[in-house]
Amino acid sequence: MKPARHEAPEPRQDEGKADLQDLLPTQRALDIRSVSLTGLFVLASFYTLYFARDFILPILLAWILSSLLAPIVRLFKRVRIPEPLSALFIILALLGTLSLGAYSLSDPAAEWIQRAPQSLSGVRAKLQSILRPVQGVQETTKELEKMTTLGKDEETTAVEIKKPGLGEVVLSGAKKFLLAGSVTLVLLYFLLASGDMFLLKLVKILPTLENKKRAVEIYRQIEADVSTYLSVVTLINLGFGCIIGSSMYLLGMPNPLLWGAMAAVLAYIPYLGSLIGISTMTVVAILTFDDIFRIIMVPSIYFALDTVEANLVTPMILGRRLALNPVVIFIWLIFCGWIWGITGALLAVPLLAIIKIISDKVEQLAPIGEFLGSESKVATP
């Protein structure tokens, strides 16, 4: 007599659905937790970037400058000049150039800073005819305020908060700038003097020979592209500053060298740099000239030259490969300016270009490079 077989009961169709329904609340909890942790991480990152800006900005600036100047150190190495000595020579040359430029521009810049309150009064006086209707409205408002305060016996005590003067603000900013500049130069020297030390460290810790070769290839390509981009952009901005300075000289503007240097620095800031430059030139023109035609000519020429440089010269020289999405540029510019101030606005576009170059070279970061580019690459069948 054969023993009876006990067959396993067949699973019901409702059991799988029940198990899935039991898992759904857990999955939702995990999703909510993941989103919450991501949000907290983003907020913590913003907090760190803002409050650690005095530490982060010199490091970023030194790294960008080292990418720009590394080919020069490598060129000196080919002629048997050691890297520490060539790095010292580059730092001294850079420091001498900056000191000479600051010395040449310090007197006119200080003069314009001291004249700032009087300059604004002069602009207001010249624009009196335009501001006259506004003044009438203000006087009417004051009369209405006097009528509404009649019958009130109590007198209010006005509390005036004394704000720091322009000289104090400029002096405080100069101290911070000198401190950050000193830290940047020292760190730049060590980065240039170290040569390929970080690359050798990276190669040493990679496990396979294929990974080592790939790392060296990517590192060299990124360094070459970043150096090329920064060199080309710097030369374009210097040329733009020379043209602006020459144009201001031909128009009879005072201190054309100062305005050329200002234009070269502001060229690193797209959109907002042009707005600041045009506004500054307009104010200076109003204070300098009485002829309305010459006043209009100054910002018009600045605007025309800036338009040609931004939309024709730079894209033609750099090409479309390094073109950046204008919407991303504007958002990134606002973000860096909000987090790091004027220095962040100056570093925004070079830093964004470096991120794009690295993303284009690293396969895992290719979607970021595609998002940052100005044109989408659509695959054709």
C-alpha positions in Angstrom: 0.0 0.0 0.0 1.6 3.2 -1.2 1.8 6.1 1.2 -0.4 9.0 0.4 1.4 11.9 -1.0 0.8 15.3 0.5 0.8 17.8 -2.3 1.6 21.3 -1.4 -1.4 23.6 -1.8 -1.3 25.7 -4.8 -0.8 29.4 -4.1 -3.8 31.5 -4.6 -3.8 34.4 -7.0 -4.8 36.8 -4.3 -1.7 36.1 -2.2 0.7 37.8 -4.6 -1.5 40.9 -4.7 -1.8 40.9 -0.9 2.0 40.7 -0.5 2.4 43.5 -3.0 -0.1 45.7 -1.2 1.7 45.0 2.1 5.0 46.3 0.5 3.5 49.5 -0.9 3.4 51.4 2.4 7.0 50.4 3.1 8.1 51.5 -0.4 6.3 54.9 0.0 8.0 55.3 3.4 11.4 54.6 1.8 10.7 57.1 -1.0 9.7 59.8 1.4 12.7 59.1 3.5 15.0 59.3 0.4 13.5 62.6 -0.7 13.9 64.0 2.8 17.5 62.9 3.1 18.3 64.4 -0.3 16.7 67.7 0.6 18.6 67.8 3.9 21.8 67.0 2.0 21.2 69.8 -0.5 20.4 72.3 2.3 23.6 71.3 4.2 25.6 71.7 1.0 24.3 75.2 0.5 25.0 76.0 4.2 28.6 74.7 3.9 29.3 76.5 0.6 28.1 79.8 2.0 29.7 79.8 5.5 32.9 78.1 4.2 33.4 80.5 1.3 36.6 82.1 2.8 38.1 78.6 2.8 36.6 77.3 -0.5 37.2 80.3 -2.8 41.0 80.5 -2.5 41.2 76.7 -3.2 39.0 77.0 -6.3 40.8 80.0 -7.6 44.2 78.4 -7.0 43.1 75.2 -8.8 41.7 77.1 -11.8 44.9 79.2 -12.1 47.0 76.0 -11.7 45.1 74.5 -14.7 45.9 77.6 -16.7 49.6 77.8 -15.8 50.5 74.1 -15.6 51.6 73.9 -19.3 54.1 76.7 -18.6 55.6 74.7 -15.7 55.8 71.6 -18.0 57.5 73.7 -20.7 60.1 74.8 -18.2 60.6 71.2 -17.1 61.5 70.3 -20.7 64.5 72.7 -20.6 65.7 71.1 -17.3 64.3 73.8 -15.0 62.9 72.2 -11.8 59.3 72.6 -11.1 59.7 74.5 -7.7 61.9 77.0 -9.4 59.6 77.5 -12.4 56.6 77.8 -10.1 58.4 80.5 -8.0 59.2 82.4 -11.2 55.6 82.2 -12.4 54.3 83.4 -9.0 56.7 86.3 -8.9 55.8 87.3 -12.5 52.1 87.1 -11.7 52.5 89.0 -8.4 54.6 91.7 -10.2 52.0 92.1 -13.0 49.2 92.4 -10.5 51.1 94.9 -8.4 52.0 97.0 -11.4 48.4 97.1 -12.5 47.1 97.9 -9.1 49.7 100.7 -8.7 48.8 102.2 -12.1 45.0 102.1 -11.4 45.0 102.8 -7.7 45.0 106.6 -8.0 42.2 107.0 -10.5 40.2 104.3 -8.8 40.6 105.9 -5.4 39.7 109.3 -6.9 36.4 107.9 -8.4 35.6 106.2 -5.1 36.1 109.4 -3.2 34.0 111.3 -5.7 31.2 108.8 -5.6 28.8 110.8 -3.4 29.5 114.1 -5.3 29.2 112.2 -8.6 25.7 110.9 -7.8 24.8 114.5 -6.9 26.1 115.7 -10.2 24.2 113.0 -12.1 21.0 114.0 -10.2 21.6 117.7 -11.1 22.0 116.9 -14.8 18.9 114.8 -14.8 16.9 117.4 -12.9 14.5 117.8 -15.8 13.7 114.1 -15.8 13.4 113.9 -12.0 11.2 117.0 -11.7 7.9 115.2 -12.0 9.0 112.7 -9.4 10.0 115.5 -7.0 6.5 117.0 -7.4 5.0 113.7 -6.4 7.3 113.5 -3.4 6.4 117.0 -2.3 2.7 116.2 -2.6 3.2 113.1 -0.5 4.9 115.1 2.2 2.1 117.6 2.3 -0.4 114.8 2.7 1.7 113.3 5.6 1.7 116.7 7.3 -2.1 116.9 7.0 -2.6 113.5 8.5 -0.3 114.2 11.4 -2.3 117.4 12.5 -3.9 117.0 15.9 -1.4 114.5 17.2 0.3 115.9 20.3 2.7 113.1 20.8 6.1 113.5 19.2 7.9 110.4 17.9 11.6 110.1 18.4 13.5 109.3 15.3 16.2 106.7 15.7 18.9 106.9 13.1 21.2 103.9 12.6 24.6 104.9 11.6 25.8 102.9 8.7 29.5 102.3 7.8 30.9 104.8 5.3 32.1 104.0 1.9 35.7 104.3 3.0 35.2 101.7 5.8 33.5 99.3 3.4 36.3 99.6 0.8 39.0 99.2 3.5 37.4 96.1 4.9 37.0 94.6 1.5 40.6 95.4 0.6 41.8 93.6 3.8 39.8 90.5 2.9 40.9 90.6 -0.7 44.6 90.8 0.3 44.3 87.9 2.8 42.4 85.7 0.3 44.9 86.7 -2.5 47.9 85.7 -0.3 46.4 82.3 0.5 45.6 81.8 -3.1 49.2 82.6 -4.3 50.8 80.3 -1.7 48.4 77.4 -2.5 49.0 78.1 -6.3 52.8 77.8 -5.7 52.4 74.4 -4.0 50.1 73.1 -6.7 52.5 74.2 -9.5 55.6 73.0 -7.7 54.1 69.6 -7.0 53.8 68.9 -10.7 52.3 65.5 -11.5 52.3 64.3 -7.8 48.5 63.9 -7.6 48.4 62.1 -10.9 51.1 59.7 -9.7 49.2 59.1 -6.5 46.0 58.4 -8.5 47.8 56.0 -10.8 49.4 54.2 -7.8 46.1 53.4 -6.1 44.3 52.2 -9.2 44.1 48.4 -9.3 44.6 47.4 -13.0 46.9 48.6 -15.8 44.0 49.5 -18.0 42.5 51.7 -15.3 45.9 53.4 -14.8 46.2 54.2 -18.6 42.6 55.4 -18.7 43.1 57.7 -15.7 46.3 59.3 -17.2 44.5 59.8 -20.6 41.5 61.5 -19.0 43.6 63.6 -16.7 45.8 64.9 -19.6 42.8 65.6 -21.8 41.0 67.5 -19.1 44.1 69.5 -18.2 44.7 70.4 -21.9 41.1 71.4 -22.5 40.8 73.4 -19.3 44.1 75.2 -20.0 43.1 75.9 -23.6 39.7 77.3 -22.6 41.0 79.5 -19.8 43.8 80.8 -22.0 41.6 81.6 -24.9 38.9 83.3 -22.7 41.6 85.3 -20.8 43.2 86.5 -24.1 39.7 87.5 -25.5 38.9 89.4 -22.3 42.2 91.2 -22.4 41.7 92.2 -26.0 38.2 93.3 -25.2 39.5 95.5 -22.4 42.2 97.0 -24.7 39.5 97.9 -27.3 37.2 99.4 -24.7 40.1 101.4 -23.3 41.1 102.7 -26.7 37.5 103.5 -27.6 37.0 105.5 -24.3 40.3 107.4 -25.1 39.1 108.3 -28.6 35.8 109.5 -27.1 37.6 111.8 -24.6 36.7 109.8 -21.5 38.9 110.3 -18.4 41.0 107.4 -17.2 40.6 105.1 -20.2 43.0 102.6 -18.8 40.8 102.1 -15.7 37.7 101.5 -17.8 39.6 99.1 -20.1 40.7 97.1 -17.0 37.2 97.2 -15.6 35.8 95.9 -18.9 38.3 93.0 -19.1 37.4 91.9 -15.5 33.6 92.2 -16.1 33.9 90.2 -19.3 34.2 87.1 -17.1 30.6 87.8 -15.9 28.1 87.3 -18.7 25.0 89.4 -18.8 25.5 91.1 -15.4 29.0 92.2 -16.3 27.8 94.0 -19.4 25.0 95.7 -17.4 27.4 96.9 -14.8 29.9 98.1 -17.4 27.3 100.0 -19.4 25.8 101.6 -16.3 29.2 102.7 -15.0 30.1 104.2 -18.4 26.8 106.0 -18.6 27.3 107.6 -15.2 30.9 108.7 -16.1 29.8 110.1 -19.4 27.0 112.1 -17.8 29.6 113.6 -15.4 32.1 114.2 -18.1 30.2 115.6 -21.1 27.4 118.2 -21.5 26.5 117.1 -25.0 23.7 114.6 -25.0 25.1 113.0 -28.2 28.5 112.2 -26.7 26.8 110.9 -23.5 24.8 108.5 -25.6 27.8 107.5 -27.7 29.7 106.1 -24.7 27.3 103.3 -23.5 26.2 102.7 -27.1 29.8 101.8 -28.2 30.4 99.7 -25.1 27.2 97.8 -25.8 28.0 97.3 -29.5 31.5 96.0 -28.7 30.3 93.7 -26.0 27.6 92.3 -28.3 30.2 91.5 -31.0 32.5 89.9 -28.5 29.9 87.8 -26.8 28.0 86.6 -29.9 30.6 86.6 -32.6 34.2 86.6 -31.4 34.0 84.1 -28.5 31.8 81.5 -30.2 34.0 81.7 -33.4 37.2 81.1 -31.5 36.1 78.6 -28.9 33.7 76.8 -31.2 30.4 75.1 -30.4 32.0 72.3 -28.5 32.5 74.4 -25.4 29.3 76.5 -25.8 27.2 76.6 -22.7 23.5 76.7 -22.2 22.6 80.3 -21.6 19.8 79.4 -19.2 22.2 77.3 -17.1 24.8 80.1 -17.2 22.3 82.6 -15.8 21.0 80.3 -13.1 24.5 79.3 -12.1 25.7 82.9 -12.2 22.9 83.9 -9.8 23.7 80.9 -7.5 27.4 81.6 -7.3 26.8 85.3 -6.8 24.4 84.6 -4.0 26.7 82.0 -2.3 30.1 83.7 -2.9 29.5 87.3 -3.8 31.5 89.1 -6.5 34.3 86.5 -6.5 31.8 83.8 -7.1 30.3 85.7 -10.0 33.7 86.0 -11.5 34.5 82.3 -11.1 31.0 81.1 -12.2 31.5 80.7 -15.9 35.1 79.3 -15.8 34.0 76.8 -13.2 30.9 75.8 -15.2 33.0 75.3 -18.3 35.4 73.1 -16.3 32.5 71.0 -15.1 31.3 70.6 -18.6 34.8 69.6 -19.9 35.2 67.0 -17.1 31.6 65.7 -17.8 32.4 65.3 -21.5 35.5 63.3 -20.8 34.1 61.0 -18.1 31.5 58.5 -19.5 29.5 58.4 -16.2 29.1 62.2 -16.2 28.1 62.5 -19.9 24.4 63.4 -19.1 25.6 66.4 -17.1 27.8 67.5 -20.0 24.8 67.2 -22.4 22.6 69.2 -20.1 25.2 72.0 -19.8 25.8 72.2 -23.5 24.0 74.8 -25.7 22.9 72.3 -28.4 21.4 68.8 -27.9 23.0 65.9 -29.8 20.2 64.0 -31.4 21.2 60.6 -32.8 20.1 60.1 -36.4 19.1 56.6 -37.6 
